[in-house]
Amino acid sequence: MVFNVFVMMQLFNFINSRKIHEEINPLAGILTNKLFIVIVCSILILQALLVTFGGSAVHVYSNFGLTIEHWLICLGVGFLGVPLNFFLKQIHLKEDS
């Protein structure tokens, strides 16, 4: 689960890092970049497959992956970077004024 949280944090960091200057909304124009969407979706799908079937494939975990509650926790912790990024950009913008 720790590894899955780390990957989810990186996934949301990809989204946050699309806009690096005074731009507030990281989702603006996200659908215009098809390659970005393909990469994010590929990472999410591969992560789900790795977490679900990887443990039994290398004989380190006998059950099939994380429960839906675990996935929601991982996504929630990963998503925390989005409001944190917004908050930090607000502080930075106020300091520049």
All heavy atoms as an XYZ file, in Angstrom:
772
protein
N       0.821     -1.188      0.000
C       0.000      0.000      0.000
C       0.871      1.262      0.000
O       0.514      2.250     -0.638
C      -0.941     -0.016      1.208
C      -1.973      1.043      1.171
S      -3.231      0.730      2.412
C      -3.965      2.317      2.494
N       2.005      1.212      0.690
C       2.905      2.368      0.733
C       3.419      2.685     -0.670
O       3.445      3.853     -1.085
C       4.070      2.111      1.710
C       5.101      3.217      1.632
C       3.550      1.970      3.121
N       3.791      1.655     -1.401
C       4.271      1.865     -2.766
C       3.157      2.437     -3.636
O       3.397      3.340     -4.454
C       4.778      0.540     -3.348
C       5.184      0.634     -4.789
C       6.296      1.365     -5.161
C       4.444      0.004     -5.780
C       6.678      1.467     -6.489
C       4.807      0.104     -7.108
C       5.932      0.833     -7.460
N       1.944      1.960     -3.464
C       0.818      2.449     -4.246
C       0.535      3.919     -3.930
O       0.249      4.709     -4.825
C      -0.412      1.591     -3.992
C      -1.432      1.716     -5.092
O      -1.092      1.774     -6.266
N      -2.686      1.769     -4.703
N       0.612      4.304     -2.664
C       0.434      5.714     -2.287
C       1.506      6.570     -2.960
O       1.224      7.647     -3.484
C       0.469      5.887     -0.754
C       0.607      7.352     -0.370
C      -0.775      5.299     -0.128
N       2.739      6.082     -2.954
C       3.833      6.829     -3.587
C       3.556      7.046     -5.073
O       3.718      8.152     -5.598
C       5.152      6.074     -3.396
C       6.301      6.706     -4.109
C       6.864      7.872     -3.648
C       6.820      6.130     -5.258
C       7.931      8.461     -4.307
C       7.874      6.706     -5.933
C       8.438      7.883     -5.448
N       3.098      6.014     -5.765
C       2.808      6.140     -7.197
C       1.631      7.086     -7.422
O       1.659      7.906     -8.347
C       2.550      4.753     -7.832
C       2.062      4.883     -9.255
C       3.816      3.913     -7.777
N       0.608      7.022     -6.574
C      -0.530      7.937     -6.722
C      -0.094      9.385     -6.486
O      -0.551     10.301     -7.175
C      -1.666      7.577     -5.757
C      -2.341      6.258     -6.045
S      -3.015      6.134     -7.704
C      -1.978      4.876     -8.397
N       0.797      9.605     -5.537
C       1.311     10.955     -5.310
C       2.074     11.450     -6.537
O       1.948     12.617     -6.927
C       2.201     10.981     -4.065
C       1.429     10.778     -2.782
S       2.475     10.569     -1.340
C       3.005     12.241     -1.075
N       2.831     10.586     -7.162
C       3.550     10.963     -8.375
C       2.585     11.256     -9.518
O       2.795     12.187    -10.296
C       4.528      9.855     -8.785
C       5.666      9.671     -7.823
C       6.478     10.938     -7.671
O       6.806     11.611     -8.638
N       6.789     11.274     -6.440
N       1.529     10.485     -9.606
C       0.540     10.681    -10.662
C      -0.137     12.045    -10.531
O      -0.271     12.783    -11.506
C      -0.496      9.563    -10.589
C      -1.234      9.173    -11.836
C      -0.257      8.787    -12.937
C      -2.158      8.015    -11.538
N      -0.531     12.405     -9.320
C      -1.139     13.716     -9.110
C      -0.102     14.829     -9.236
O      -0.440     15.955     -9.612
C      -1.858     13.773     -7.770
C      -3.183     13.061     -7.791
C      -3.325     11.814     -7.214
C      -4.281     13.641     -8.409
C      -4.545     11.154     -7.244
C      -5.504     12.994     -8.448
C      -5.639     11.750     -7.864
N       1.146     14.535     -8.952
C       2.210     15.519     -9.158
C       2.400     15.803    -10.647
O       2.713     16.930    -11.031
C       3.517     15.049     -8.525
C       4.564     16.120     -8.530
O       4.274     17.274     -8.243
N       5.782     15.745     -8.871
N       2.241     14.790    -11.503
C       2.271     15.013    -12.956
C       1.248     16.072    -13.339
O       1.526     16.975    -14.123
C       1.932     13.740    -13.726
C       2.990     12.684    -13.746
C       2.661     11.393    -14.104
C       4.298     12.963    -13.427
C       3.614     10.401    -14.130
C       5.259     11.981    -13.453
C       4.921     10.699    -13.807
N       0.045     15.920    -12.792
C      -1.027     16.858    -13.120
C      -0.707     18.251    -12.585
O      -0.864     19.249    -13.278
C      -2.371     16.329    -12.581
C      -2.723     15.029    -13.299
C      -3.476     17.366    -12.726
C      -3.861     14.265    -12.699
N      -0.225     18.324    -11.347
C       0.126     19.615    -10.759
C       1.241     20.315    -11.517
O       1.253     21.534    -11.635
C       0.563     19.452     -9.307
C      -0.600     19.404     -8.364
O      -1.674     19.910     -8.649
N      -0.387     18.785     -7.224
N       2.190     19.567    -12.013
C       3.365     20.178    -12.637
C       3.121     20.603    -14.082
O       4.024     21.122    -14.727
C       4.558     19.229    -12.561
O       4.294     18.036    -13.258
N       1.918     20.436    -14.581
C       1.600     20.912    -15.932
C       1.659     22.431    -15.999
O       1.978     22.999    -17.024
C       0.193     20.458    -16.343
C       0.086     18.988    -16.589
C      -1.275     18.616    -17.144
N      -1.427     19.195    -18.475
C      -2.309     20.139    -18.761
N      -3.090     20.624    -17.836
N      -2.393     20.606    -19.989
N       1.308     23.104    -14.930
C       1.292     24.567    -14.876
C       2.279     25.007    -13.799
O       2.082     24.713    -12.618
C      -0.102     25.095    -14.529
C      -1.194     24.577    -15.432
C      -1.079     25.172    -16.811
C      -2.237     24.671    -17.683
N      -2.240     25.258    -18.982
N       3.343     25.689    -14.192
C       4.397     25.973    -13.216
C       4.535     27.449    -12.854
O       5.183     27.772    -11.888
C       5.757     25.444    -13.706
C       6.117     26.044    -15.048
C       5.741     23.939    -13.752
C       7.503     25.693    -15.531
N       3.928     28.339    -13.595
C       4.087     29.762    -13.280
C       2.894     30.234    -12.452
O       2.485     29.541    -11.544
C       4.276     30.554    -14.567
C       5.523     30.136    -15.308
N       6.778     30.382    -14.822
C       5.700     29.459    -16.456
C       7.681     29.888    -15.653
N       7.047     29.315    -16.661
N       2.343     31.370    -12.736
C       1.222     31.887    -11.952
C      -0.109     31.252    -12.320
O      -1.156     31.711    -11.903
C       1.124     33.412    -12.102
C       2.179     34.164    -11.343
C       3.452     34.350    -12.158
O       3.385     34.321    -13.401
O       4.504     34.499    -11.543
N      -0.093     30.199    -13.097
C      -1.328     29.552    -13.517
C      -1.883     28.714    -12.367
O      -1.178     27.892    -11.790
C      -1.059     28.686    -14.735
C      -0.495     29.497    -15.894
C       0.255     28.649    -16.886
O       1.089     27.834    -16.465
O      -0.007     28.805    -18.081
N      -3.134     28.932    -12.038
C      -3.740     28.299    -10.869
C      -4.321     26.925    -11.191
O      -4.137     25.977    -10.446
C      -4.848     29.205    -10.284
C      -4.252     30.536     -9.839
C      -5.561     28.536     -9.135
C      -3.234     30.432     -8.731
N      -5.030     26.800    -12.303
C      -5.770     25.577    -12.625
C      -4.894     24.599    -13.412
O      -4.657     24.794    -14.597
C      -7.025     25.932    -13.428
C      -7.900     24.735    -13.692
O      -7.647     23.640    -13.207
N      -8.946     24.953    -14.465
N      -4.439     23.502    -12.777
C      -3.607     22.538    -13.503
C      -4.379     21.708    -14.522
O      -3.787     21.051    -15.359
C      -3.038     21.645    -12.397
C      -4.018     21.739    -11.298
C      -4.623     23.114    -11.387
N      -5.721     21.757    -14.468
C      -6.531     20.979    -15.403
C      -6.868     21.738    -16.675
O      -7.430     21.160    -17.612
C      -7.823     20.526    -14.725
C      -7.653     19.610    -13.519
C      -9.000     19.298    -12.901
C      -6.918     18.352    -13.888
N      -6.519     23.027    -16.735
C      -6.839     23.828    -17.914
C      -6.098     23.279    -19.127
O      -4.877     23.150    -19.132
C      -6.456     25.283    -17.681
N      -6.840     22.918    -20.159
C      -6.254     22.408    -21.391
C      -5.702     21.001    -21.314
O      -4.944     20.584    -22.181
N      -6.084     20.247    -20.301
C      -5.516     18.910    -20.127
C      -5.942     17.964    -21.255
O      -5.190     17.068    -21.642
C      -5.883     18.326    -18.746
C      -4.983     17.129    -18.427
C      -7.338     17.954    -18.660
C      -5.038     16.686    -17.006
N      -7.127     18.175    -21.810
C      -7.616     17.287    -22.861
C      -7.000     17.577    -24.219
O      -7.171     16.789    -25.157
C      -9.143     17.364    -22.948
C      -9.881     16.869    -21.705
C     -11.377     17.054    -21.864
C      -9.540     15.429    -21.398
N      -6.268     18.671    -24.347
C      -5.628     18.985    -25.630
C      -4.325     18.232    -25.822
O      -3.831     18.127    -26.933
C      -5.356     20.497    -25.744
O      -4.492     20.896    -24.678
C      -6.652     21.285    -25.679
N      -3.766     17.695    -24.749
C      -2.510     16.964    -24.823
C      -2.807     15.462    -24.716
O      -2.873     14.904    -23.623
C      -1.563     17.416    -23.718
C      -0.162     16.898    -23.903
O       0.071     15.958    -24.657
N       0.775     17.498    -23.197
N      -2.983     14.824    -25.843
C      -3.358     13.401    -25.874
C      -2.266     12.499    -25.302
O      -2.563     11.526    -24.625
C      -3.690     12.960    -27.298
C      -4.775     13.764    -27.964
C      -6.103     13.579    -27.287
C      -7.171     14.328    -28.071
N      -8.257     14.787    -27.261
N      -1.017     12.832    -25.547
C       0.077     12.015    -25.046
C       0.102     12.009    -23.516
O       0.340     10.975    -22.889
C       1.413     12.507    -25.594
C       2.644     11.697    -25.210
C       2.513     10.259    -25.693
C       3.893     12.337    -25.775
N      -0.166     13.159    -22.916
C      -0.215     13.239    -21.456
C      -1.300     12.321    -20.904
O      -1.071     11.584    -19.938
C      -0.457     14.687    -21.020
C      -0.501     14.868    -19.531
C       0.666     14.929    -18.797
C      -1.713     14.969    -18.869
C       0.628     15.081    -17.427
C      -1.761     15.129    -17.497
C      -0.583     15.188    -16.775
N      -2.476     12.347    -21.527
C      -3.585     11.498    -21.088
C      -3.212     10.026    -21.226
O      -3.478      9.219    -20.328
C      -4.861     11.815    -21.893
C      -5.295     13.257    -21.672
C      -5.981     10.845    -21.563
C      -5.701     13.573    -20.263
N      -2.587      9.654    -22.334
C      -2.182      8.261    -22.554
C      -1.170      7.824    -21.491
O      -1.271      6.723    -20.939
C      -1.602      8.083    -23.978
C      -0.905      6.749    -24.137
C      -2.695      8.243    -25.015
N      -0.212      8.680    -21.182
C       0.815      8.326    -20.192
C       0.196      8.160    -18.812
O       0.474      7.176    -18.110
C       1.935      9.379    -20.185
C       2.746      9.283    -21.483
C       2.837      9.214    -18.971
C       3.737     10.403    -21.681
N      -0.653      9.092    -18.390
C      -1.272      9.006    -17.062
C      -2.158      7.768    -16.963
O      -2.096      7.028    -15.972
C      -2.054     10.298    -16.748
C      -2.924     10.127    -15.519
C      -1.099     11.460    -16.557
N      -2.961      7.517    -17.981
C      -3.826      6.327    -17.969
C      -3.007      5.039    -17.980
O      -3.346      4.076    -17.283
C      -4.788      6.357    -19.145
S      -6.058      7.618    -18.996
N      -1.919      5.008    -18.738
C      -1.053      3.826    -18.789
C      -0.421      3.557    -17.427
O      -0.368      2.407    -16.977
C       0.049      4.009    -19.826
O      -0.495      4.145    -21.108
N       0.046      4.605    -16.771
C       0.639      4.436    -15.441
C      -0.396      3.895    -14.465
O      -0.111      2.977    -13.684
C       1.248      5.757    -14.939
C       2.484      6.105    -15.754
C       1.585      5.680    -13.456
C       3.050      7.479    -15.469
N      -1.603      4.445    -14.511
C      -2.659      4.001    -13.599
C      -3.039      2.536    -13.847
O      -3.173      1.752    -12.909
C      -3.877      4.904    -13.738
C      -4.969      4.728    -12.710
C      -4.446      4.946    -11.295
C      -6.100      5.691    -12.989
N      -3.173      2.155    -15.099
C      -3.528      0.769    -15.440
C      -2.407     -0.194    -15.058
O      -2.652     -1.243    -14.446
C      -3.881      0.651    -16.931
C      -5.195      1.375    -17.213
C      -3.955     -0.801    -17.377
C      -5.498      1.568    -18.679
N      -1.177      0.160    -15.398
C      -0.044     -0.708    -15.049
C       0.128     -0.826    -13.542
O       0.454     -1.900    -13.028
C       1.241     -0.194    -15.695
C       1.323     -0.382    -17.208
C       2.556      0.336    -17.765
C       1.360     -1.855    -17.557
N      -0.112      0.255    -12.822
C      -0.022      0.210    -11.362
C      -1.087     -0.716    -10.790
O      -0.810     -1.501     -9.886
C      -0.152      1.616    -10.777
C      -0.094      1.656     -9.273
C       1.242      1.232     -8.713
O       2.241      1.176     -9.421
N       1.277      0.931     -7.438
N      -2.304     -0.624    -11.305
C      -3.380     -1.494    -10.828
C      -3.046     -2.966    -11.096
O      -3.247     -3.824    -10.237
C      -4.693     -1.113    -11.491
N      -2.513     -3.251    -12.280
C      -2.126     -4.630    -12.596
C      -0.981     -5.110    -11.713
O      -0.999     -6.245    -11.220
C      -1.730     -4.742    -14.071
C      -2.867     -4.602    -15.075
C      -2.315     -4.547    -16.498
C      -3.857     -5.745    -14.918
N      -0.006     -4.245    -11.488
C       1.143     -4.618    -10.657
C       0.721     -4.876     -9.220
O       1.131     -5.871     -8.613
C       2.204     -3.519    -10.711
C       3.455     -3.747     -9.890
C       4.259     -4.907    -10.464
C       4.304     -2.500     -9.862
N      -0.111     -4.007     -8.686
C      -0.547     -4.171     -7.297
C      -1.465     -5.381     -7.157
O      -1.400     -6.107     -6.176
C      -1.249     -2.881     -6.807
C      -1.969     -3.099     -5.504
C      -0.231     -1.768     -6.664
N      -2.304     -5.625     -8.154
C      -3.262     -6.719     -8.063
C      -2.612     -8.084     -8.279
O      -2.851     -9.021     -7.519
C      -4.391     -6.523     -9.091
O      -4.997     -5.258     -8.853
C      -5.435     -7.613     -8.971
N      -1.774     -8.191     -9.300
C      -1.234     -9.504     -9.656
C       0.256     -9.656     -9.398
O       0.779    -10.755     -9.443
C      -1.513     -9.798    -11.140
C      -2.963     -9.754    -11.477
C      -3.478     -8.748    -12.266
C      -3.825    -10.721    -10.982
C      -4.824     -8.697    -12.583
C      -5.181    -10.680    -11.289
C      -5.681     -9.671    -12.082
N       0.947     -8.579     -9.134
C       2.397     -8.636     -8.962
C       2.847     -9.388     -7.719
O       3.842    -10.095     -7.736
N       2.092     -9.245     -6.629
C       2.469     -9.918     -5.393
C       2.445    -11.426     -5.516
O       3.366    -12.120     -5.075
N       1.412    -11.958     -6.135
C       1.331    -13.408     -6.288
C       2.309    -13.907     -7.356
O       2.779    -15.034     -7.303
C      -0.095    -13.839     -6.621
O      -0.522    -13.236     -7.815
N       2.633    -13.053     -8.319
C       3.559    -13.460     -9.381
C       4.977    -13.654     -8.848
O       5.689    -14.532     -9.301
C       3.561    -12.434    -10.518
N       5.377    -12.835     -7.885
C       6.735    -12.961     -7.321
C       6.709    -13.618     -5.944
O       7.700    -13.605     -5.229
C       7.455    -11.593     -7.271
C       7.735    -11.080     -8.650
C       6.664    -10.582     -6.473
N       5.551    -14.170     -5.581
C       5.387    -14.946     -4.346
C       5.718    -14.148     -3.083
O       6.377    -14.645     -2.177
C       6.232    -16.225     -4.389
C       5.942    -17.062     -5.576
N       4.756    -17.706     -5.747
C       6.689    -17.340     -6.683
C       4.777    -18.364     -6.897
N       5.930    -18.142     -7.489
N       5.237    -12.903     -3.012
C       5.427    -12.127     -1.789
C       4.099    -11.836     -1.092
O       4.081    -11.410      0.045
C       6.162    -10.789     -2.054
C       7.580    -11.038     -2.491
C       5.421     -9.934     -3.048
N       2.987    -12.064     -1.771
C       1.672    -11.783     -1.197
C       0.688    -12.757     -1.814
O       0.608    -12.875     -3.027
C       1.280    -10.333     -1.505
C       0.050     -9.860     -0.765
C       0.059     -9.720      0.614
C      -1.112     -9.548     -1.460
C      -1.061     -9.285      1.288
C      -2.237     -9.105     -0.789
C      -2.203     -8.977      0.592
O      -3.309     -8.548      1.248
N      -0.064    -13.465     -0.991
C      -0.913    -14.528     -1.518
C      -2.287    -14.042     -1.995
O      -2.881    -14.643     -2.864
C      -1.094    -15.616     -0.463
O      -1.698    -15.060      0.691
N      -2.817    -12.959     -1.426
C      -4.129    -12.454     -1.842
C      -3.997    -11.585     -3.087
O      -2.901    -11.212     -3.486
C      -4.765    -11.640     -0.716
C      -5.103    -12.508      0.484
O      -5.241    -13.706      0.363
N      -5.214    -11.886      1.627
N      -5.135    -11.244     -3.676
C      -5.118    -10.427     -4.891
C      -5.233     -8.952     -4.557
O      -6.311     -8.403     -4.425
C      -6.243    -10.838     -5.841
C      -5.937    -12.093     -6.584
C      -6.601    -13.257     -6.294
C      -4.964    -12.099     -7.566
C      -6.313    -14.418     -6.968
C      -4.671    -13.254     -8.255
C      -5.344    -14.423     -7.952
N      -4.117     -8.301     -4.416
C      -4.028     -6.858     -4.348
C      -4.746     -6.174     -3.206
O      -5.032     -6.769     -2.180
N      -5.031     -4.899     -3.437
C      -5.656     -4.051     -2.437
C      -7.176     -4.084     -2.567
O      -7.707     -4.295     -3.652
C      -5.175     -2.607     -2.623
C      -3.672     -2.366     -2.507
C      -3.350     -0.920     -2.849
C      -3.170     -2.711     -1.137
N      -7.833     -3.827     -1.461
C      -9.290     -3.716     -1.492
C      -9.663     -2.348     -2.044
O      -8.821     -1.460     -2.192
C      -9.879     -3.872     -0.076
O      -9.413     -2.778      0.729
C      -9.471     -5.195      0.549
N     -10.950     -2.159     -2.310
C     -11.416     -0.876     -2.825
C     -11.184      0.229     -1.790
O     -10.862      1.370     -2.148
C     -12.899     -0.944     -3.270
C     -13.303      0.317     -4.041
C     -13.820     -1.155     -2.091
C     -12.676      0.437     -5.386
N     -11.298     -0.106     -0.513
C     -11.038      0.884      0.537
C      -9.579      1.319      0.522
O      -9.269      2.504      0.684
C     -11.404      0.318      1.921
C     -12.887      0.126      2.130
C     -13.388     -1.208      1.602
O     -12.566     -2.098      1.288
O     -14.623     -1.354      1.482
N      -8.673      0.359      0.321
C      -7.250      0.692      0.228
C      -6.968      1.586     -0.974
O      -6.189      2.525     -0.895
C      -6.403     -0.576      0.145
C      -6.377     -1.353      1.418
N      -6.405     -2.724      1.429
C      -6.320     -0.968      2.704
C      -6.363     -3.155      2.672
N      -6.319     -2.094      3.472
N      -7.610      1.274     -2.108
C      -7.428      2.095     -3.301
C      -7.929      3.514     -3.073
O      -7.294      4.486     -3.499
C      -8.147      1.474     -4.502
C      -7.266      0.524     -5.251
C      -7.299     -0.838     -5.190
C      -6.207      0.865     -6.151
N      -6.330     -1.365     -6.002
C      -5.646     -0.339     -6.610
C      -5.683      2.060     -6.607
C      -4.589     -0.380     -7.504
C      -4.619      2.021     -7.502
C      -4.087      0.815     -7.939
N      -9.068      3.645     -2.401
C      -9.605      4.985     -2.129
C      -8.689      5.768     -1.199
O      -8.498      6.981     -1.376
C     -11.018      4.883     -1.551
C     -12.083      4.382     -2.519
C     -13.416      4.186     -1.801
C     -12.230      5.320     -3.701
N      -8.108      5.095     -0.225
C      -7.146      5.757      0.664
C      -5.923      6.203     -0.130
O      -5.449      7.334      0.015
C      -6.742      4.821      1.830
C      -7.926      4.634      2.777
C      -5.535      5.368      2.576
C      -7.719      3.535      3.802
N      -5.413      5.323     -0.979
C      -4.237      5.671     -1.794
C      -4.523      6.855     -2.708
O      -3.707      7.781     -2.812
C      -3.802      4.466     -2.633
S      -3.161      3.091     -1.682
N      -5.674      6.840     -3.364
C      -6.042      7.955     -4.235
C      -6.262      9.230     -3.436
O      -5.877     10.322     -3.868
C      -7.303      7.607     -5.034
C      -7.106      6.609     -6.159
C      -8.447      6.129     -6.696
C      -6.270      7.207     -7.274
N      -6.861      9.111     -2.255
C      -7.093     10.286     -1.407
C      -5.796     10.920     -0.936
O      -5.642     12.144     -0.989
N      -4.864     10.107     -0.488
C      -3.572     10.639     -0.049
C      -2.826     11.248     -1.228
O      -2.230     12.319     -1.120
C      -2.728      9.545      0.643
C      -1.323     10.031      0.920
C      -3.393      9.096      1.931
N      -2.882     10.593     -2.378
C      -2.238     11.140     -3.565
C      -2.857     12.456     -3.992
O      -2.162     13.396     -4.390
N      -4.185     12.561     -3.872
C      -4.895     13.778     -4.264
C      -4.579     14.959     -3.355
O      -4.729     16.113     -3.766
C      -6.403     13.526     -4.283
C      -7.200     14.738     -4.668
C      -7.277     15.126     -5.996
C      -7.850     15.494     -3.712
C      -8.000     16.252     -6.361
C      -8.573     16.619     -4.063
C      -8.652     16.993     -5.396
N      -4.129     14.710     -2.138
C      -3.827     15.806     -1.210
C      -2.815     16.789     -1.786
O      -2.778     17.951     -1.373
C      -3.320     15.251      0.121
C      -4.362     14.604      1.010
C      -3.705     13.997      2.241
C      -5.431     15.595      1.400
N      -2.022     16.360     -2.739
C      -1.056     17.254     -3.368
C      -1.700     18.348     -4.200
O      -1.120     19.419     -4.376
N      -2.909     18.112     -4.696
C      -3.589     19.106     -5.544
C      -3.992     20.334     -4.725
O      -3.620     21.459     -5.081
C      -4.787     18.481     -6.291
C      -5.565     19.528     -7.048
C      -4.294     17.384     -7.224
N      -4.732     20.194     -3.610
C      -5.046     21.395     -2.834
C      -3.806     22.012     -2.185
O      -3.736     23.230     -2.022
C      -6.051     20.923     -1.782
C      -6.016     19.455     -1.795
C      -5.438     19.016     -3.100
N      -2.838     21.183     -1.827
C      -1.602     21.724     -1.259
C      -0.879     22.586     -2.283
O      -0.392     23.677     -1.958
C      -0.701     20.584     -0.781
C       0.623     21.004     -0.157
C       0.383     21.807      1.104
C       1.475     19.789      0.137
N      -0.829     22.154     -3.522
C      -0.220     22.933     -4.594
C      -0.964     24.249     -4.785
O      -0.345     25.306     -4.949
C      -0.216     22.121     -5.888
C       0.439     22.850     -7.020
O       1.539     23.363     -6.900
N      -0.253     22.898     -8.147
N      -2.297     24.211     -4.772
C      -3.105     25.418     -4.906
C      -2.802     26.386     -3.767
O      -2.609     27.592     -3.981
C      -4.588     25.055     -4.922
C      -5.494     26.242     -4.996
C      -5.692     26.884     -6.205
C      -6.150     26.699     -3.879
C      -6.529     27.986     -6.290
C      -6.988     27.792     -3.952
C      -7.179     28.442     -5.159
N      -2.747     25.874     -2.540
C      -2.464     26.693     -1.366
C      -1.079     27.332     -1.468
O      -0.917     28.532     -1.211
C      -2.572     25.830     -0.106
C      -2.219     26.557      1.161
C      -3.053     27.541      1.669
C      -1.048     26.253      1.840
C      -2.720     28.202      2.838
C      -0.706     26.916      3.003
C      -1.552     27.894      3.505
N      -0.080     26.568     -1.856
C       1.276     27.105     -1.969
C       1.378     28.151     -3.073
O       2.106     29.139     -2.934
C       2.275     25.972     -2.207
C       2.469     25.017     -1.034
C       3.373     23.860     -1.432
C       3.034     25.752      0.170
N       0.646     27.955     -4.172
C       0.643     28.966     -5.235
C      -0.023     30.249     -4.764
O       0.399     31.337     -5.135
C      -0.053     28.431     -6.484
C       0.815     27.494     -7.275
C       0.150     27.087     -8.563
C       1.062     26.181     -9.360
N       0.455     25.757    -10.613
N      -1.051     30.142     -3.934
C      -1.699     31.336     -3.387
C      -0.744     32.119     -2.502
O      -0.700     33.348     -2.564
C      -2.968     30.952     -2.599
C      -4.053     30.357     -3.427
C      -4.533     31.305     -4.509
O      -4.676     32.498     -4.311
N      -4.788     30.762     -5.679
N       0.025     31.432     -1.684
C       1.000     32.097     -0.823
C       2.060     32.781     -1.691
O       2.414     33.927     -1.440
C       1.649     31.079      0.144
C       0.644     30.605      1.169
C       2.853     31.699      0.837
C       1.145     29.491      2.051
N       2.527     32.084     -2.699
C       3.558     32.642     -3.582
C       3.041     33.876     -4.316
O       3.746     34.867     -4.460
C       4.029     31.587     -4.570
C       5.078     32.073     -5.522
N       6.353     32.357     -5.117
C       5.013     32.370     -6.852
C       7.051     32.798     -6.165
N       6.240     32.801     -7.225
N       1.794     33.828     -4.789
C       1.219     34.965     -5.507
C       1.050     36.177     -4.589
O       1.249     37.311     -4.999
C      -0.114     34.591     -6.136
C      -0.052     33.641     -7.331
C      -1.450     33.272     -7.775
C       0.734     34.265     -8.473
N       0.692     35.948     -3.326
C       0.538     37.059     -2.378
C       1.874     37.695     -2.044
O       1.967     38.896     -1.844
C      -0.162     36.572     -1.106
C      -1.628     36.288     -1.314
C      -2.282     35.828     -0.042
C      -3.741     35.498     -0.316
N      -4.412     34.987      0.875
N       2.944     36.887     -1.971
C       4.272     37.421     -1.689
C       4.788     38.278     -2.840
O       5.494     39.244     -2.628
C       5.251     36.287     -1.406
C       5.054     35.608     -0.096
C       6.004     34.445      0.115
O       6.771     34.126     -0.801
O       5.975     33.870      1.207
N       4.423     37.927     -4.072
C       4.870     38.675     -5.237
C       4.140     40.013     -5.396
O       4.619     40.916     -6.062
C       4.688     37.862     -6.514
C       5.718     36.736     -6.624
O       6.703     36.771     -5.859
O       5.507     35.829     -7.439
N       2.960     40.144     -4.797
C       2.156     41.371     -4.961
C       2.735     42.528     -4.178
O       3.343     42.471     -3.204
C       0.733     41.143     -4.489
O       0.147     40.099     -5.230
